Amino acid sequence: MTQETIIYLAREAISVVLLVAAPMLGLGMLVGITVSILQATTQIQEQTLTFVPKIIAVMVAILIFGPWMLTIVTEFTQKLFYELPNFIN
């Protein structure tokens, strides 16, 4: 296995991880900013007020984007197994 192959595999794996994690992180960040603005305007500083909505938002993102994320990871794995004989040389 050459250096180029290892770099290619690492780059593809990182891009798949970022692509799969983006919906959950984005929605969690959006909810976090919204709750922070709400807390700043009402001066309520309760820790559970920030935690619970983010968890719910991430769970909703998993439910909505779950099939798409599974497809991305499955395609990457199939491509990896298909190209495995080329990597050994």
C-alpha positions as CSV (number, residue, x, y, z in Angstrom):
1,M,0.0,0.0,0.0
2,T,1.5,3.3,-1.1
3,Q,1.4,6.7,0.6
4,E,-1.0,8.0,-2.0
5,T,-3.4,5.1,-1.3
6,I,-3.4,5.8,2.4
7,I,-3.9,9.5,1.9
8,Y,-6.8,8.8,-0.5
9,L,-8.5,6.4,2.0
10,A,-8.0,8.9,4.9
11,R,-9.4,11.8,2.9
12,E,-12.4,9.8,1.7
13,A,-13.1,8.5,5.3
14,I,-12.9,12.0,6.8
15,S,-15.2,13.4,4.1
16,V,-17.7,10.7,4.7
17,V,-17.6,11.3,8.5
18,L,-18.1,15.1,8.0
19,L,-20.9,14.5,5.5
20,V,-22.7,12.1,7.8
21,A,-22.2,14.2,11.0
22,A,-23.2,17.6,9.4
23,P,-27.0,17.4,9.7
24,M,-26.8,16.5,13.4
25,L,-24.2,19.1,14.3
26,G,-25.9,21.8,12.2
27,L,-29.3,21.3,13.8
28,G,-27.8,21.0,17.3
29,M,-25.9,24.3,16.7
30,L,-29.0,26.0,15.4
31,V,-31.0,25.0,18.4
32,G,-28.2,25.9,20.8
33,I,-27.9,29.4,19.3
34,T,-31.7,29.8,19.5
35,V,-31.9,28.7,23.1
36,S,-28.9,30.9,24.0
37,I,-30.6,33.9,22.5
38,L,-33.8,33.0,24.4
39,Q,-31.8,32.7,27.7
40,A,-30.1,36.0,27.1
41,T,-33.4,37.8,26.5
42,T,-35.2,36.3,29.5
43,Q,-32.2,36.0,31.8
44,I,-33.1,32.4,32.6
45,Q,-29.8,30.5,33.2
46,E,-31.0,26.9,33.6
47,Q,-28.5,24.3,32.4
48,T,-31.1,21.7,31.5
49,L,-32.8,24.3,29.2
50,T,-29.8,24.2,26.9
51,F,-29.2,20.4,27.1
52,V,-32.7,18.9,26.5
53,P,-33.6,20.8,23.3
54,K,-30.2,20.0,21.7
55,I,-30.7,16.3,22.5
56,I,-34.2,16.3,21.0
57,A,-32.9,18.2,17.9
58,V,-30.1,15.6,17.4
59,M,-32.6,12.8,17.7
60,V,-34.9,14.4,15.2
61,A,-32.0,14.9,12.8
62,I,-31.1,11.2,13.2
63,L,-34.7,10.2,12.4
64,I,-35.0,12.5,9.4
65,F,-31.5,12.1,7.9
66,G,-30.9,8.5,9.1
67,P,-31.7,6.7,5.8
68,W,-29.5,9.2,3.9
69,M,-26.6,8.8,6.3
70,L,-26.9,5.0,6.1
71,T,-26.8,5.2,2.4
72,I,-23.7,7.3,2.4
73,V,-21.9,5.0,4.8
74,T,-23.0,1.9,2.9
75,E,-21.8,3.3,-0.4
76,F,-18.5,4.1,1.0
77,T,-18.1,0.7,2.5
78,Q,-19.1,-1.0,-0.7
79,K,-16.7,1.1,-2.7
80,L,-13.9,0.3,-0.1
81,F,-14.5,-3.5,-0.4
82,Y,-14.8,-3.2,-4.2
83,E,-11.4,-1.4,-4.5
84,L,-9.7,-3.6,-1.8
85,P,-7.8,-5.8,-4.4
86,N,-6.4,-2.6,-6.0
87,F,-5.0,-1.4,-2.6
88,I,-3.1,-4.5,-1.9
89,N,-0.8,-4.2,-5.0
